[in-house]
Amino acid sequence: MFKALVVEKNDDGKTHASVQEISIDQLPEGDVVVSVEYSTVNYKDGLCIGPGGGLVRNYPHVPGIDFAGTVEASEDPRYKPGDKVVLTGWRVGEVHWGGYAQKARVKADWLVPLPKGLTTRQAMAVGTAGFTAMLAVMALEDHGLEPGNGPVLVTGAAGGVGSVASAILANRGYEVAGVTGRPETAEYLKSLGVSQIVPREDINTTVKRPLETETWAGCIDAVGGEMLARVLGQMKYGASVAAVGLAGGAGLPATVVPFLLRGVNLLGIDSVMQPYENRLRAWERVAQDLPMDRLEEMINPATLADLPKLGADILAGQVQGRVVVDVNA
């Protein structure tokens, strides 16, 4: 028997989450059993833990869209007991039971080896949010972004994606401007390398003009909605925006003018179904480009018992940096 955070649905249709003892026989099918060491908290996790159930279709359910740990048993020749592995995406924690448990059974195709130079704890300080941030940086650079082109804007800068993106960009020599609606996070953002703090109210409403002064050489946007629409009109000629989230809404009240007159690129970033080779590339870049001392500054430790509250907090935008869940604590 081992501990897991189990979400169950009541007769009235509402869900509730609690830490329970479950057996390995209850785990879903898969060809690799992992002894989980750490997980983390993402926006999707908040949706799955919350009273509405969010993305979950079948109950009972174990959330946790990412985890890192040690292979305990494997029917796949690519992995053997003792191997350190990481999992993000593939709808684990949504459709398939996830990482909020001391053991997980998954498909070998969903795993990647733990990158050299990273511990399982550091890997989950990165987690899905940091992995997504790295994909966004890679996409911007693949489309021509270089240090010296001008400031790079990061929206939702104090959140999980924004924190890691800011630290990576600053470490690579970029001038980073961070958007935040929480003035109290300014010192935290500066510790990550952000050189310019942009108050959210300065940029989260649309304007009648489709184009404004060319300001940003690139942007990683975790907000969407009106903020993304506004940012598109402020991009430099030929610059790109990597869209990674929709905390501000799924709508885009914009015009095509920035694309037609300034050649702006809007790059969609998906971390869930990324091909294996690109996953390896991104994790290798994380190990290379993310300063571990800055990563440590982002970490807020947690246990399985803390998750119901943390799930609500992240949906309310009240989580700063990266939560690292020690599932064995």
N, C-alpha and C positions, 0 to 999 in steps of 0.2 A: 504494500500500500504506500501511496505517496500523496503529497499535497498538491491541490490544484484550485484555481479560482473557477468556480462553476456558475454559469448563468442559467437560471431556470425561469420558465414562464408560469405564472399563476393562472388560475381558472379565469380571472378577470382580464387576462390578456397582458397584464403588466409583468415585467421581468424583475428579478432580483439576483444579486451576485453574492456569493459567500465562499470562503475557503473550506474545502472539504477533502476527505481522504477518498481516493479512488484507486482502482487496481489497473495493472497494465493491460488486463483483458478488456477493459473499457475503452482503450485508445482505438482510434480509427485505423483502418488498414494502411499499410506502408511497408517499405522494405528496409528502413533504417530506424532504429530506436536510439534516441539521443538523450543522454542525461543532461538536462538543461541546467545551466549555471546562472545565466542572466537573461533578462528581457528588458523591455522599455515601455514607454507610454507614447502613443501616437494619437492623432485626432480620430482615426478609424477605431482605435481601441476604446476611446471614450464613447463612440457611437454604439459599439458592441456591448459595452458594460452597462450603459445607461438604461433607464426604465423603459424606453421604447424599443430596445433591442437592436435598433439601427440596421446593420448589414446582415444580421444573423437570420438564417432561415429555419434551422432545426434546433430543438432543445432536447436535453440539456446541452450546453456548449461551453468549451474552454476557449476564451479569447487569447489575444496576444499575437500580433501580426509578424513578430520577429523574435528570434532567440539565438543564443550562442551557447555551445556546450561541447560535450565529449561523446563520441559515438560509443554506445554500449553494446549494440548488436547490429549486424548488417548482412543482408542477403544480396547486396550489390558489391561487385569486386572493386569499385572505385573507393569504397570506404571500409575501414576495418576498425575494430574496437580500439579506443585510445586516440583516434583522430579527432582533432579540434575542428569544429565546423560552425558555419553561420547560416542562418536562413532569414531571408526577407521576401515578402511578396507571395505570389502564386495563390492568393486568396486564403492562405493559412491564417487562422484566427478569425476568419469571416465564414467561410464554408467548411473548411477543415479545422479540426481542433488545433490550437496554437500553443504559444510559448508560456502562458501563465500556469505552468505546472512544472513539477520536478522531472518529469519525463515527457517526451513527445515521440510519436511515430509518424514518419513522413516519407514521401518519395525521395529517392536519392537524387533525382533530377532537380529537386528544389534546393539542394544544399550547395554551398561552395566551401572550399577549405578556408580555414581561418588564415588571413594574410600574415605573412612573416612580419614580425615587429609589433603585432597587436595581441593583447590579451583578450579573453572572452569578455571581460568587463569593459575594456575600451571599445570593443566591437559593438557592444550594446549602448555605450555612450554615443556612438555614431548611429547605429540602428537604421531603421528605414528612413528616418528624417535626414540623417547625415548622408546616407547612401544616395538619396534623392538630390540633396544639395550638391554632391560630387557630380552626379549625372548632369545637373544644370550647368555647373562650371565647365564641364567637358563640352557640352553642347555649345555654349557661348564661345569657347576657344576654337572649337571646330568651325565656327562661323566667323572667325577673324578677330575675336577679342584678344587684345594684348595689353600688358601693363604699359602705361603711358598714353593710351588712347583717351583717357579721361575717367571721371568718377563712375563707379559701378553702383547702381542702386539695389539695395536689398530690402524688400518690404516684409513686414512681420519679422523684423530683424532679431527680436529677443526670443522668438519661438525656436522650436527644434531645428527646422530647416534653415531658418535665418541665422541662427547662432553658428552652425557649422559652416554655412556658406560664407559668412562674414570672416570667420577665422581662416578658412582656406584662401579666400581672395586676398586678404591682408598679407598672409604668409607668402603668397606668390607675387607680391609687389604692387597690387592694385590699390587705388584710392577707393575706399568703401564708404558709401553713404547709407546709413541705416534708418529705415522708417519705423517708428514705434508710437503707440498711443499711450505708453506708460512712461512718463518722464523719469520715474524712479529707476528705470533700467539703463539710463544714460551711462553711468560709470561702468556697469557690467559690459555694455557694448564697446566702450572705449578699451576695456581690458582685452577684448577679442581682436582689436585692431581697427575698429570703426573710427574714422576720422571726422565724419560729419553726421550729426543727429538731425533727422528730418521729422518734425512733429506730424503725426498722422493727419491732423486737421488741415495741414497745409497742402495735402495731396489726395485726399480721399473723396473729393467731389468733382464731378465733371464740369467742364466749362463749355461755353458755346463755340469757342475757337477750336477747330480740329487740330491745329498746330500751335505749339508754343515755342519758346526759345529752346534751341538744341542744347540739352544739358547732360544727358547720361550716355556713356559709351556702351553700357550694357545694363541689364536688369535681371534679377532673380525675383520673381513675384509669387508669393504664397497667398495672396489675398484675392485677386480676381476682381470682378465687379467694377464699380466706378473707379476704384484706384487704378486698376490695370488700364481702363479706358483713358484715364488722365495721363498715365505714364507713357502710353504709346505716342501721344502728341508731344512729348518732351525728349524723345530719343534723338540721338545724333544721326546724321545721314548714314544709312547702311547698317545701323546698330541692331542688336537683337535683344528680345525679351524672352527669357525662359520661364514659362508658366508652369508652376508646380502645385498650386492649390486654389481653393475657392472659399476661404474663410469669410470673404466679403460678399459672397454670392456667386452663382453660376452664370448670371447674365453678363453681357458685355455691351454696355451702351456706348459703342464707339462707331466711328466712320472708317471707311477704307482709305481715307486721305493719307494717313501716315505711311501706309504700305505703298501707295502710288507715287507720292511726291518725295518721300524720303527713303524709300526702299527698306523700310523697317521690317524685320523678321520676327514673327511670333512663333516660338518653338515650344511645342507641347512636350512635357517631360513625364513619362510613365515609368514607375519603378517596379510595378507588380509583375509584368510579363517580359521583363528585359531578357534578351538572350544570354546564355551562359557566358560567352566570351566577353560580352560587354560588362557583365557583372564582375568578372575577374579583373578587367581593366579598371573599373571604377574602384574596387576595393584596393587594388595595388596603388592607385592614385591617392586614396585616403591615407594609406600608410605612409606615403611619400610626402603629401602636401599638407596634412593637418597637424599642426603642432600639438604634441601630446600635453604640454603644460596648459595650453589654452583649452583643450578638451577637458582636462581635469577641472578647470574653473566652471565649466558648464554643468557638472554633474550634481544631481540631487538624488541621494540614495533612497530606496524604498523597498518594501516587502510586499508579498501577496496581499496581506491584510490592508495595506494602504490603497489598493487599486480602486475600490469603489469610489472613494473620494477623489482620487487623482483623475479618474475618468470624467467626473463632473467638472473638475477644475480645468482640464484641457479644453473641453467644449466651451467653457466660459472665457477662454483666453487668459487663464490665470497661472499657467505653467511657464516658468522661465527656464531656458536652457534645456538640458537633457536629463530625464529621469532614468536612473538605472535600477532595475528591479532585481534584487537578489532573491531568487525563488526558493533558496534553501535557508534563508534567515528566519 
